[in-house]
Amino acid sequence: MDSHSALNIAYNVTSAFMESIPKKERKKYGQFFTSRKTAEFMASLFSIDFSKPALKLLDAGAGTGLLAAALVERLRNSGYEGEISVICYESDVRVLPTLAENMENLKKSLCIRYDIRNYNYILSQSFSDSDMFSAVGEQYDMIIGNPPYLKISKDAPEALTMPEVCHGAPNLYFLFWAMGIHNLKEGEELVYIIPRSWTSGAYFEHFRKYLFKHCVITNIHIFGSRDKVFDGESVLQETMIVKIKKVTKKPRYVEMTSSETSDFSAVRHYQVDYDTIVAPNQFVFLVTSEKEAKILSRVNSQKNTLESDQLRMRTGIIVDFRTREVLRDNEEDGTYPLFYSHHIKDGKVSWPVGREAEYIATDHAGYLQENTDYLFVKRFTAKEEKRRLQCGIYLKKEHQKYKYISTQNKINYIKCDNPEIAYGLFVILNSTLYDSYYRILNGSTQVNSTEINLMPVPSKDEIQQMGRELIGMELTEQNCNSIIDRWIR
């Protein structure tokens, strides 16, 4: 690239600013700056309508304006000669001089108009998804962004102004994204670099509903490495680039790309059916190969869920540090078994194992659960572990003297009608098929019960029959795969 190009100048100015502000200070604001290559790639994703006499661009949470610079340069280098207006929102006063310098350079070298707005983008306007709401926000032809990655409280002003898309304590990045959709003209495009956490789970359910009511996904880029996406930043967030279009007609495919790092030196391209990426329950799957697409197709062929089968997964009820007074190291009169993730081993639940606090002494109903058949599943696993879903079958007959048991909150559990159901659920969740499916769905190391409950599974009767096949066999992944392959093709 020409060292005197507008983008290169903006990048050099940005680098100088980054060196002047400590990383921990920028982290307070959720500020992580994109690399020049990332900015170029994001700008390259936009379609350009050369027939338009003018284009209005938005970079909300603009930082130093690097993304806006990349998009303007892309437009001019592609031959667009119309008027370009750039609107930048930035609430951090420390970065404003750098942003102004970059916008002024763009004005002089690439003939743009710009407006820098030093206030909170989310609080700058009204937001509503109601058809009765007549006020329409400012509208833009192109929106590009690297929004702040920052969790806020559920009663923060930003959350209270956008209740339609919030559930629990939200993250600023998807509020910026939702407001961007609100500000996007019909038929136009938005490109954001964001964490992948929005793709599943209850916290983002309202946002996904809003997103897919108004837009479709056309492009997704996935990074293979978590720690090399942002220039000079220590960000271990699973990050992606997504392009959406404000139309309701679904495309046949989503254009998927992937690269190991943000230098985009070896980008892999592939197309995946839209309905494979965006599931009927509005979970979004980040598919990286044809093999993964086939895994999704097999699982999505099932018509039931754990919820519809009345086999809902729940999270263990005991939080150690809040209940220390009822925990016991040894059995006493009135104590009950307390199960932890370390009791799950080789498909079984082994208890006691001589660890601390394996008993609970209480008659408090909220701390106890029925001693019946269960499937236990570890909530947390290490990134490098081979399996994400690690299960253990618990049978009440092995601990018949207890009326109740309890579970620590680092395991999930599914209450089962009988041992055959427990074995059948083990077949499913211990199979390679479902472990792979869950890894595609969720990039974190936490097993989320909401996501598990919404995964497509066989009917309850089929699960019980699968369990019958496994009883008497070794509880291996290979045996589970053999059974699964006969039931789910």
C-alpha positions, 0 to 999 in steps of 0.5 A: 500500500502507498505509504501516503494513502489516507488509510496508511496515514490514519493507521500511523496516527492511530498507532501513535495514539495507542502508544500514548494510552495504557492498555488497561485504561482503554480496557475500561472503555472496552476499547480495542483498535482494529488492525489496518488489514482488518479495516481493509478486509471489512471495507472490502465486504461492502457492495457499492451502488455507483448510481447513487449521487451521495453516500452517508456512512456511519462509524459509531464508537469510531475511536480514531476513525480507522474503519471509516478511513478504510471504507472511504478509501475503498469507495474512492479506489473503486471509482465512486465519484459521488458525495461521501458524508461520514458521521462519527460518534465517539464519547471518549474525549481523549481520542477526539483530537486523533479522530479529528486529525484523521477525518480532516486528512480524509476531507483533504485527500479524498473529498469527504464531508464529516461530522464528529459527534462527541456523545453517547451513540446509544443515548443519542436517539430513541429506539423502538421495534414497535410498529406503532412507533413513528420516529425513525432515526437518522438513516445511513447507506453504509455502517461499519464498526468495531463497537465497545466490548463492555458488559453493563448492568441491566439498569444502565442507561443504555440498557434501559433505553433499549429494553426490546433487545435486552435480557439480563446484563447486556454487553454494549457491543450488541446494543451498538449493533441493534441501534445500527440496524435501526439506523440502516436504510432498507436494502443497505449493509452493515459490517461489524467486528464483534465477539461470537457470544451473540450467536446463541444463549438466552442473554442474546435471544431478544437481540437475535429476534430483532436482528432476524426480523429486519436483516439477513446475514450475508457474510461471516469471517472467522479467526482461527487465533483468538489473540492476534485479531487486534493490533497490539492488544491482548484480547482473548475474545472469540471474535468474528466479522459479520456483514448483514443486509437490511432485507427480509428475503433470505439468500441461498448461501452465507459466504463464509471465510476464515483465516488464522490471524488478522493479516488475512494472508491465507483466507479460505472461502466456502459457501454454506446453506443459509438455513444451516448457518441460521437455525430455526431456533435462531442460533447461528452456527460458525461453520468452518468446513463441509464436514461441520455442515454435514454434522449440523444437517444430521443433528438438525434433522431431529424434530424434538428438544430436551424441553419438548421431551420433558428432559430439561437440563438444569444447573446444580443448586449449591454455590460453595462459598455461599453455603459453607455452613452446611457443607461437611467432609464426613457423613453425619446424621442428617447429611446427604451426598453432594456431587461435584464435577470431579465425581464424573469420570469415565461415564459414571458418577463415583462418590465419595472419593475422599475430597472435602465437602462431599456431604451437605447437612440441611433440611432446606428444600432449596438445597436438596433434590430428589434422589432419582436417576440423572445424567450429570454433565460438567459445566466447565472444561479446559480449552485443550480437552478433547471433549466439551460434553463430559457426562456421567450416569447417576443411578439412584439404586447405587445410593438407595439409603438417601432420600435426597442428594444435592449438586454443586453449580459447576455441573448440569443435570437432567432428571430421568424417569428411569435408568434407560433414559439416563443411558440414552441421554448419555449415548447422545451427549457422549457421542462425537456427533453431539460434542462436535455440534455443541463446539460449532454452536458455542466457542466457549468452554462452558456448557450452557444448559439453555443451549443444550435444552434447545438442541435438536434430539430424538424423541423420548421414546427413541432416547429410551430405546438407545439407552437399552442398547447401551446398557451392559456395554462399555461407556465409550464414545465409540459405542455411543457413536455406533448407536447414534449412527443407527438412529441419526443418519 
